[in-house]
Amino acid sequence: MTLMMTFSVAPGAAAEPQAGASAGAPPDGPAAAWLVADMVTGQILGGKDPYGSYAPASTIKALLAMVVLDHLNPNAAIRATAASTDVECSCVGLLPGQVYTARQLLDGLLMVSGNDAANLLADMLGGYQSAVAKMNSKAFALGARSTRAGSPSGLDGPGWESVSTPHDLALLYRAALNYPLFTQIIHQTSALFPDGTGVKELNSRDPLLLSYPGYIGGKTGYTNLAQETYVGMAQRNGRRLVVVQMYGRDDLWDQGRALFDWGFRQYG
């Protein structure tokens, strides 16, 4: 049975940053909506429009990864076709005719945001529509009732836009950490991937992975509809925080670091 989880606002937490607020206020930045939450207690420490609906872009790939791990053995394999590689990139670079395991495709999905990897994983789940249906069923079961996946990858289009909230993304990523392979993949800096004649090296695109103390991992995203999106998780001194940023008009890394620092300071 899937355990439904929620996050709630902590007593005294700032719901919105105030102009000219004290140094103790949560730092605002380029993201139109954001959230800092304690992943252990479920408390939202601070946020701006944490329940507002926005396109999640590739941050929704964590939902696909959970569905894959629910239904597939990581060693299960599939041969790529031209149809599965015909997708708007970012791409990991799948080659028609090459055989890939679910584990390799998850590396490409989560480390370099491969939309082609998302398509091929969807094929392994019974096809595009089947994968999207499974993703939406999983989100509902986890309590992410304001989330709707429109595609396996987070790409948007007329009639199949994805939508979520900072609260729901925090909830989904907290659930995803219950999958050891998911946690391993988002925390690894590199992985080997088939390139047709041998292997190539994939490198994580998350700059906080090597630069932020206690960082667990996360996921970035971008589409024209979503703008910049980001979910990251870090832990210190027994505290584990998640930061979610949606609809960012500029680079989100500085704000992300500042929100982590602010969140950990709440514990003295």
SEVEX-67317 format. One record per residue (C-alpha): residue in three letters; x, y, z. Coordinates in nm, 4 decimals, always signed. Example, Ala and Ser with C-alpha at 12.3 -4.5 7.8 and 13.67 -1.06 7.14 Angstrom:
[ala; [+1.2300; -0.4500; +0.7800]]
[ser; [+1.3670; -0.1060; +0.7140]]
! end
This chain:
[met; [+0.0000; +0.0000; +0.0000]]
[thr; [+0.1299; +0.3484; -0.0875]]
[leu; [+0.1508; +0.5887; +0.2058]]
[met; [-0.0023; +0.9283; +0.1307]]
[met; [+0.2072; +1.2149; +0.2681]]
[thr; [+0.1582; +1.5895; +0.3000]]
[phe; [+0.3580; +1.8932; +0.4005]]
[ser; [+0.2146; +2.1593; +0.6307]]
[val; [+0.3195; +2.5115; +0.7278]]
[ala; [+0.5224; +2.5217; +1.0471]]
[pro; [+0.3964; +2.7525; +1.3243]]
[gly; [+0.5518; +3.0940; +1.2750]]
[ala; [+0.6886; +3.0113; +0.9307]]
[ala; [+0.6862; +3.2904; +0.6764]]
[ala; [+0.4320; +3.2195; +0.4078]]
[glu; [+0.5643; +3.4994; +0.1883]]
[pro; [+0.8942; +3.6949; +0.2001]]
[gln; [+0.8427; +4.0577; +0.2938]]
[ala; [+1.0240; +4.3510; +0.1369]]
[gly; [+1.2745; +4.4899; +0.3818]]
[ala; [+1.2284; +4.1953; +0.6156]]
[ser; [+1.4927; +4.1068; +0.8722]]
[ala; [+1.7932; +3.8926; +0.7956]]
[gly; [+1.6020; +3.6014; +0.9444]]
[ala; [+1.3399; +3.6075; +0.6692]]
[pro; [+1.3635; +3.3513; +0.3895]]
[pro; [+1.5533; +3.4877; +0.0887]]
[asp; [+1.3523; +3.5681; -0.2226]]
[gly; [+1.4909; +3.5411; -0.5748]]
[pro; [+1.4108; +3.4772; -0.9404]]
[ala; [+1.1656; +3.1892; -0.8807]]
[ala; [+0.8024; +3.3030; -0.8822]]
[ala; [+0.7123; +3.0214; -0.6433]]
[trp; [+0.9299; +2.8296; -0.4002]]
[leu; [+0.9276; +2.6215; -0.0856]]
[val; [+1.1684; +2.5068; +0.1856]]
[ala; [+1.0451; +2.2077; +0.3853]]
[asp; [+1.1691; +1.9604; +0.6437]]
[met; [+1.1474; +1.6189; +0.4798]]
[val; [+1.1417; +1.4370; +0.8147]]
[thr; [+0.8717; +1.6327; +0.9983]]
[gly; [+0.6782; +1.7418; +0.6899]]
[gln; [+0.6830; +2.1068; +0.7956]]
[ile; [+0.7050; +2.3871; +0.5395]]
[leu; [+0.9583; +2.6272; +0.6873]]
[gly; [+0.8991; +2.9006; +0.4339]]
[gly; [+0.7611; +2.9560; +0.0906]]
[lys; [+0.6183; +3.1824; -0.1748]]
[asp; [+0.2973; +3.0581; -0.3392]]
[pro; [+0.3781; +2.6981; -0.2339]]
[tyr; [+0.0380; +2.5721; -0.3498]]
[gly; [+0.0307; +2.7639; -0.6777]]
[ser; [+0.0012; +2.5648; -1.0010]]
[tyr; [+0.2921; +2.5800; -1.2456]]
[ala; [+0.4416; +2.3631; -1.5182]]
[pro; [+0.7118; +2.1409; -1.3619]]
[ala; [+0.9170; +2.0699; -1.6774]]
[ser; [+1.1738; +1.7930; -1.6197]]
[thr; [+1.1351; +1.7898; -1.2411]]
[ile; [+0.8372; +1.5595; -1.3108]]
[lys; [+1.0875; +1.2941; -1.4230]]
[ala; [+1.1186; +1.1825; -1.0600]]
[leu; [+0.7580; +1.0657; -1.0865]]
[leu; [+0.8394; +0.8624; -1.3970]]
[ala; [+1.1423; +0.7148; -1.2206]]
[met; [+0.9272; +0.5940; -0.9309]]
[val; [+0.6812; +0.4312; -1.1708]]
[val; [+0.9669; +0.2598; -1.3528]]
[leu; [+1.1068; +0.1245; -1.0275]]
[asp; [+0.7598; +0.0080; -0.9229]]
[his; [+0.7025; -0.1880; -1.2433]]
[leu; [+1.0386; -0.2823; -1.3972]]
[asn; [+1.3512; -0.4691; -1.3010]]
[pro; [+1.6484; -0.2332; -1.3465]]
[asn; [+1.8122; -0.5051; -1.5592]]
[ala; [+1.5166; -0.5268; -1.7986]]
[ala; [+1.6274; -0.4305; -2.1496]]
[ile; [+1.4752; -0.2786; -2.4618]]
[arg; [+1.5991; -0.1923; -2.8090]]
[ala; [+1.5646; +0.1723; -2.9087]]
[thr; [+1.3718; +0.2615; -3.2231]]
[ala; [+1.3729; +0.5700; -3.4402]]
[ala; [+1.0366; +0.6690; -3.2904]]
[ser; [+1.1727; +0.6675; -2.9351]]
[thr; [+1.4624; +0.8938; -3.0323]]
[asp; [+1.2434; +1.1434; -3.2218]]
[val; [+1.1891; +1.3942; -2.9401]]
[glu; [+1.2709; +1.7536; -2.8522]]
[cys; [+1.5979; +1.7534; -2.6628]]
[ser; [+1.7648; +1.7677; -2.4062]]
[cys; [+1.8614; +1.4106; -2.4888]]
[val; [+2.1031; +1.1491; -2.3646]]
[gly; [+2.1657; +1.0427; -2.7260]]
[leu; [+1.9862; +0.7113; -2.7766]]
[leu; [+2.0746; +0.5227; -3.0930]]
[pro; [+1.8089; +0.3275; -3.2891]]
[gly; [+1.8909; -0.0433; -3.2690]]
[gln; [+2.0980; -0.0113; -2.9489]]
[val; [+1.9832; -0.2137; -2.6475]]
[tyr; [+1.9532; -0.0299; -2.3148]]
[thr; [+1.8644; -0.1448; -1.9648]]
[ala; [+1.6113; +0.0343; -1.7490]]
[arg; [+1.8971; +0.1293; -1.5145]]
[gln; [+2.0952; +0.2902; -1.7965]]
[leu; [+1.7882; +0.4800; -1.9099]]
[leu; [+1.7276; +0.6025; -1.5545]]
[asp; [+2.0845; +0.7340; -1.5473]]
[gly; [+2.0151; +0.9239; -1.8679]]
[leu; [+1.6760; +1.0400; -1.7418]]
[leu; [+1.7888; +1.1801; -1.4084]]
[met; [+2.1487; +1.2871; -1.4684]]
[val; [+2.1195; +1.4645; -1.8038]]
[ser; [+1.7407; +1.4965; -1.8296]]
[gly; [+1.7159; +1.2775; -2.1387]]
[asn; [+1.3748; +1.3178; -2.2998]]
[asp; [+1.4616; +1.0309; -2.5322]]
[ala; [+1.5288; +0.8132; -2.2265]]
[ala; [+1.1864; +0.9122; -2.0922]]
[asn; [+1.0216; +0.8019; -2.4182]]
[leu; [+1.1951; +0.4650; -2.4206]]
[leu; [+1.1122; +0.4025; -2.0551]]
[ala; [+0.7514; +0.4827; -2.1424]]
[asp; [+0.7687; +0.2124; -2.4097]]
[met; [+0.8855; -0.0315; -2.1438]]
[leu; [+0.5814; +0.0627; -1.9340]]
[gly; [+0.3378; -0.0208; -2.2122]]
[gly; [+0.3587; +0.2924; -2.4224]]
[tyr; [+0.3298; +0.6688; -2.3909]]
[gln; [-0.0309; +0.6882; -2.2685]]
[ser; [+0.0122; +0.3925; -2.0339]]
[ala; [+0.3181; +0.5528; -1.8750]]
[val; [+0.1397; +0.8872; -1.8269]]
[ala; [-0.1592; +0.7115; -1.6716]]
[lys; [+0.0673; +0.5234; -1.4320]]
[met; [+0.2446; +0.8485; -1.3398]]
[asn; [-0.0828; +1.0222; -1.2601]]
[ser; [-0.2065; +0.7248; -1.0592]]
[lys; [+0.1185; +0.7280; -0.8597]]
[ala; [+0.0954; +1.1023; -0.7933]]
[phe; [-0.2634; +1.0640; -0.6702]]
[ala; [-0.1701; +0.7732; -0.4435]]
[leu; [+0.1101; +0.9762; -0.2877]]
[gly; [-0.1227; +1.2674; -0.2161]]
[ala; [+0.0064; +1.4965; -0.4905]]
[arg; [-0.3495; +1.5852; -0.5843]]
[ser; [-0.2548; +1.9044; -0.7709]]
[thr; [-0.0139; +1.7243; -1.0026]]
[arg; [-0.0939; +1.6045; -1.3526]]
[ala; [+0.1646; +1.4588; -1.5890]]
[gly; [+0.0957; +1.5366; -1.9525]]
[ser; [+0.4016; +1.3537; -2.0865]]
[pro; [+0.6644; +1.1135; -1.9521]]
[ser; [+0.9398; +1.3752; -1.9878]]
[gly; [+0.7743; +1.6954; -1.8694]]
[leu; [+0.7640; +1.8422; -2.2191]]
[asp; [+0.4560; +2.0562; -2.2775]]
[gly; [+0.2225; +2.0870; -2.5728]]
[pro; [-0.1359; +2.1866; -2.6500]]
[gly; [-0.3662; +1.9559; -2.4596]]
[trp; [-0.0904; +1.7666; -2.2794]]
[glu; [+0.0638; +2.0221; -2.0448]]
[ser; [+0.1977; +1.8984; -1.7119]]
[val; [+0.1130; +2.0857; -1.3921]]
[ser; [+0.2264; +2.0662; -1.0294]]
[thr; [+0.2941; +2.2832; -0.7244]]
[pro; [+0.5999; +2.3398; -0.5046]]
[his; [+0.4215; +2.1459; -0.2305]]
[asp; [+0.3491; +1.8494; -0.4559]]
[leu; [+0.7014; +1.8345; -0.5975]]
[ala; [+0.8439; +1.8353; -0.2440]]
[leu; [+0.6107; +1.5493; -0.1598]]
[leu; [+0.7074; +1.3504; -0.4706]]
[tyr; [+1.0811; +1.3894; -0.4115]]
[arg; [+1.0461; +1.2907; -0.0481]]
[ala; [+0.8716; +0.9746; -0.1660]]
[ala; [+1.1357; +0.9133; -0.4330]]
[leu; [+1.4095; +0.8975; -0.1690]]
[asn; [+1.2478; +0.5757; -0.0473]]
[tyr; [+1.3839; +0.4154; -0.3654]]
[pro; [+1.7550; +0.3422; -0.3026]]
[leu; [+1.8384; +0.3340; -0.6744]]
[phe; [+1.6787; +0.6735; -0.7303]]
[thr; [+1.8846; +0.8195; -0.4455]]
[gln; [+2.2017; +0.6568; -0.5800]]
[ile; [+2.1494; +0.7966; -0.9292]]
[ile; [+2.0778; +1.1569; -0.8264]]
[his; [+2.3827; +1.1516; -0.5989]]
[gln; [+2.6319; +1.0159; -0.8529]]
[thr; [+2.8451; +1.2619; -1.0450]]
[ser; [+2.9069; +1.0373; -1.3462]]
[ala; [+2.7975; +0.7117; -1.5084]]
[leu; [+2.8894; +0.5049; -1.8143]]
[phe; [+2.6349; +0.4840; -2.0953]]
[pro; [+2.6308; +0.2834; -2.4241]]
[asp; [+2.7210; +0.4895; -2.7321]]
[gly; [+2.6951; +0.2242; -3.0045]]
[thr; [+3.0604; +0.1244; -3.0225]]
[gly; [+3.1473; +0.1310; -2.6537]]
[val; [+3.0542; +0.3582; -2.3672]]
[lys; [+3.0538; +0.7301; -2.2997]]
[glu; [+3.0519; +0.9135; -1.9697]]
[leu; [+2.7436; +1.0951; -1.8464]]
[asn; [+2.8050; +1.3809; -1.6039]]
[ser; [+2.5464; +1.5240; -1.3685]]
[arg; [+2.4213; +1.8685; -1.4694]]
[asp; [+2.3457; +1.9698; -1.1108]]
[pro; [+2.6176; +2.2140; -0.9931]]
[leu; [+2.5128; +2.1874; -0.6275]]
[leu; [+2.6112; +1.8205; -0.6236]]
[leu; [+2.9808; +1.9028; -0.5917]]
[ser; [+2.9540; +2.2438; -0.4292]]
[tyr; [+2.6944; +2.2296; -0.1503]]
[pro; [+2.7863; +2.0506; +0.1768]]
[gly; [+2.5475; +1.7704; +0.2591]]
[tyr; [+2.3763; +1.7797; -0.0796]]
[ile; [+2.1820; +1.4628; -0.1651]]
[gly; [+2.0773; +1.5416; -0.5197]]
[gly; [+1.7993; +1.6915; -0.7238]]
[lys; [+1.6654; +1.7726; -1.0676]]
[thr; [+1.6531; +2.0734; -1.2946]]
[gly; [+1.4020; +2.1531; -1.5651]]
[tyr; [+1.3168; +2.4035; -1.8350]]
[thr; [+1.0471; +2.4539; -2.0971]]
[asn; [+0.9102; +2.7736; -2.2443]]
[leu; [+0.5927; +2.7244; -2.0424]]
[ala; [+0.7626; +2.6269; -1.7160]]
[gln; [+1.0696; +2.8498; -1.7383]]
[glu; [+1.3443; +2.7390; -1.4972]]
[thr; [+1.2462; +2.4801; -1.2345]]
[tyr; [+1.4519; +2.3029; -0.9701]]
[val; [+1.4144; +2.0555; -0.6833]]
[gly; [+1.7066; +1.9784; -0.4531]]
[met; [+1.7599; +1.7943; -0.1255]]
[ala; [+2.0320; +1.8254; +0.1381]]
[gln; [+2.0994; +1.7056; +0.4915]]
[arg; [+2.3002; +1.8283; +0.7900]]
[asn; [+2.3098; +1.7240; +1.1551]]
[gly; [+2.0180; +1.4865; +1.1173]]
[arg; [+1.8021; +1.7437; +0.9362]]
[arg; [+1.6923; +1.6794; +0.5786]]
[leu; [+1.5514; +1.9645; +0.3697]]
[val; [+1.3960; +1.9942; +0.0265]]
[val; [+1.3999; +2.3144; -0.1786]]
[val; [+1.1584; +2.3569; -0.4695]]
[gln; [+1.1675; +2.6487; -0.7155]]
[met; [+0.9196; +2.6996; -0.9997]]
[tyr; [+0.8814; +2.9504; -1.2821]]
[gly; [+1.2262; +3.1018; -1.2459]]
[arg; [+1.3169; +3.3818; -1.4819]]
[asp; [+1.6899; +3.3499; -1.4194]]
[asp; [+1.9526; +3.1118; -1.2823]]
[leu; [+1.8167; +2.9421; -0.9692]]
[trp; [+2.1385; +2.8141; -0.8117]]
[asp; [+2.2159; +3.1175; -0.5942]]
[gln; [+1.8617; +3.1294; -0.4623]]
[gly; [+1.8675; +2.7540; -0.4069]]
[arg; [+2.1848; +2.7731; -0.1979]]
[ala; [+2.0456; +3.0654; -0.0003]]
[leu; [+1.7214; +2.8809; +0.0715]]
[phe; [+1.9109; +2.5743; +0.1961]]
[asp; [+2.1305; +2.7928; +0.4183]]
[trp; [+1.8260; +2.9746; +0.5538]]
[gly; [+1.6430; +2.6481; +0.6187]]
[phe; [+1.9275; +2.4919; +0.8121]]
[arg; [+1.9678; +2.8098; +1.0179]]
[gln; [+1.6162; +2.7602; +1.1505]]
[tyr; [+1.7553; +2.4803; +1.3659]]
[gly; [+2.0279; +2.6928; +1.5216]]
! end
